[in-house]
Amino acid sequence: MIALVLAAASIFSQGPSTQSRREAVATILVAHPDSVADRAVVRAQSMGGWMDQRDDAGVVLRIPSDSMESFARWSIGLGHRVDYSSSVVDLAPEIADLKVSIASRDTLLKAYLDLVDSAKTTSQLRDVERLGAGLAVEIGKLRAQLGHDLHLARWATFNLRLGSLGAGPASAPRPSPFRWIDGLGQDLPQGYEP
């Protein structure tokens, strides 16, 4: 048990200094949304980040968590700010639990492997192998979850929503290529509302 506590303590001293998932959404109005989105992608890439997703309304970027504030200031300065929100979720308790779980299961797996040599019957050997295999799968899942959480802590998600300056409602509806659609509603009495 003391070895387990010491192993867990050494695990806690490793890893990134920040163990929080950071996300932000900024909405800005700009004259040329596509070129601003391109500039944001280039800036994220220069910081070691990447574009996660892009659509007509903007771009979702992954950037180093410790650069979130400077990237937010830079991106908001590209246009007229409409909205900005950010959130931070502390992953430290979950990361700590995962590290302790992995360490305890590793210790248990080593004990199972030591029992393989001392098994006297094939049924004992099968039982130990079955338990060890199940434990190995469980350890793999825990390590994958830990890797995912550490990835979330290292890379922030920045959702840059871009609206176009001067964009407003259309002045007049465009005519339809189907003549019968253009005539709909013209024979209704004056002041009729559905």
C-alpha positions in Angstrom: 0.0 0.0 0.0 2.9 2.4 0.8 4.4 1.7 -2.6 1.0 2.6 -4.2 0.9 5.9 -2.4 4.5 6.7 -3.3 3.8 5.8 -7.0 0.8 8.0 -7.0 2.8 10.9 -5.5 5.4 10.6 -8.2 2.8 10.5 -10.9 1.2 13.7 -9.6 4.5 15.6 -9.9 4.5 15.0 -13.6 2.4 16.5 -16.4 1.4 19.9 -17.5 1.2 22.8 -15.1 -2.4 23.6 -16.1 -5.0 20.9 -15.8 -8.0 22.8 -17.0 -10.1 22.5 -20.2 -10.5 26.0 -21.7 -13.0 27.1 -24.3 -14.0 30.5 -25.8 -16.5 31.8 -28.3 -15.9 35.2 -29.9 -18.4 36.8 -32.3 -17.1 39.7 -34.3 -18.4 41.7 -37.3 -15.8 42.2 -40.1 -15.8 43.4 -43.7 -14.4 40.2 -45.2 -15.2 37.2 -43.1 -13.2 34.7 -45.3 -10.0 36.6 -45.2 -10.3 37.1 -41.4 -10.9 33.4 -40.9 -7.8 32.7 -43.0 -5.7 35.1 -40.9 -7.0 33.4 -37.7 -6.0 30.0 -39.0 -2.5 31.2 -39.9 -2.1 32.8 -36.5 -3.3 29.6 -34.7 -0.8 27.6 -36.8 2.0 30.0 -36.0 1.3 29.2 -32.3 1.5 25.5 -32.9 -2.3 25.1 -33.2 -4.6 24.0 -36.0 -8.0 24.5 -37.5 -10.5 22.0 -36.1 -13.5 23.0 -38.2 -14.6 25.7 -40.6 -18.0 26.7 -42.0 -19.7 29.8 -43.5 -20.2 31.3 -40.0 -16.6 31.1 -38.8 -13.8 28.8 -37.7 -13.0 26.6 -34.7 -9.4 26.5 -33.8 -7.2 24.6 -31.3 -4.5 26.7 -29.7 -2.2 26.2 -26.8 -4.2 26.8 -23.5 -1.6 29.2 -22.2 -2.1 31.4 -25.3 -5.9 31.7 -25.0 -6.1 35.3 -23.7 -3.6 36.8 -26.1 -5.3 35.0 -29.0 -8.7 36.3 -27.9 -7.4 39.9 -27.7 -5.8 39.6 -31.1 -8.9 38.1 -32.8 -11.4 40.5 -31.2 -9.2 43.3 -32.5 -9.8 42.2 -36.1 -13.4 43.5 -36.1 -16.3 44.9 -34.2 -16.9 42.8 -31.1 -20.4 41.5 -30.7 -20.0 38.9 -28.0 -17.2 37.0 -26.1 -17.5 34.2 -23.6 -15.0 31.8 -22.1 -15.1 28.9 -19.7 -12.6 26.9 -17.7 -13.3 23.4 -16.4 -10.8 22.1 -13.8 -9.7 18.6 -14.9 -7.2 18.1 -12.0 -9.5 15.9 -9.8 -10.3 13.7 -12.7 -6.7 13.5 -13.9 -5.6 12.7 -10.3 -8.2 9.9 -10.0 -7.2 8.4 -13.3 -3.5 8.4 -12.4 -4.2 6.7 -9.1 -6.5 4.2 -10.8 -3.9 3.3 -13.3 -1.1 3.0 -10.7 -3.2 0.7 -8.5 -4.3 -1.5 -11.4 -0.7 -1.7 -12.7 0.3 -3.0 -9.2 -2.5 -5.5 -9.3 -1.6 -6.6 -12.8 2.0 -7.2 -11.7 0.7 -9.4 -8.8 -1.4 -11.4 -11.3 1.6 -11.9 -13.6 3.6 -13.2 -10.6 0.8 -15.7 -9.9 1.1 -17.2 -13.4 4.3 -18.9 -12.5 2.9 -20.3 -9.3 -0.4 -21.7 -10.8 -0.6 -25.4 -10.2 -3.5 -26.4 -12.4 -4.7 -25.2 -15.9 -7.9 -23.9 -14.4 -5.9 -21.7 -12.0 -3.8 -20.5 -14.9 -6.9 -19.7 -17.0 -8.4 -17.8 -14.1 -5.3 -15.7 -13.5 -4.9 -15.1 -17.3 -8.6 -14.1 -17.6 -8.3 -11.7 -14.7 -5.0 -10.3 -16.0 -6.4 -9.8 -19.5 -9.5 -8.0 -18.2 -7.3 -5.8 -16.0 -5.0 -5.0 -19.0 -8.0 -3.8 -21.0 -9.2 -1.7 -18.2 -5.8 -0.1 -17.8 -5.7 0.6 -21.5 -9.1 2.4 -21.3 -7.9 4.4 -18.3 -4.7 5.4 -20.1 -6.7 6.5 -23.1 -9.0 8.7 -21.0 -6.0 10.2 -19.2 -4.4 11.0 -22.6 -7.6 12.6 -23.7 -7.9 14.7 -20.6 -4.3 15.8 -20.8 -4.9 16.7 -24.5 -7.9 18.8 -23.5 -5.8 20.6 -20.8 -3.0 21.4 -23.3 -5.1 22.6 -26.2 -7.9 25.2 -25.8 -10.9 25.4 -28.2 -11.4 28.8 -29.7 -14.7 29.3 -31.7 -14.4 32.4 -33.8 -17.9 33.4 -35.2 -17.7 35.9 -38.0 -20.5 38.2 -39.2 -20.3 40.5 -42.2 -20.4 44.3 -41.7 -23.1 45.8 -43.8 -25.0 42.6 -44.2 -28.7 43.2 -43.8 -32.0 41.9 -45.0 -32.4 41.7 -48.8 -34.0 44.7 -50.3 -36.4 42.7 -52.5 -37.1 39.1 -53.0 -35.5 37.5 -56.1 -37.9 36.2 -58.6 -38.4 32.5 -58.8 -37.7 30.5 -61.9 -41.2 29.2 -61.5 -43.8 31.8 -62.6 -46.6 30.3 -60.5 -44.6 30.9 -57.3 -44.2 34.6 -58.0 -48.0 35.0 -58.3 -48.8 33.4 -54.9 -50.3 35.7 -52.3 -51.0 38.6 -54.8 -54.8 37.9 -54.9 -55.2 38.3 -51.1 -57.2 41.2 -49.7 -55.4 44.3 -48.6 -54.3 44.0 -44.9 -54.7 40.2 -44.7 -52.3 38.6 -42.2 -52.1 34.8 -41.6 
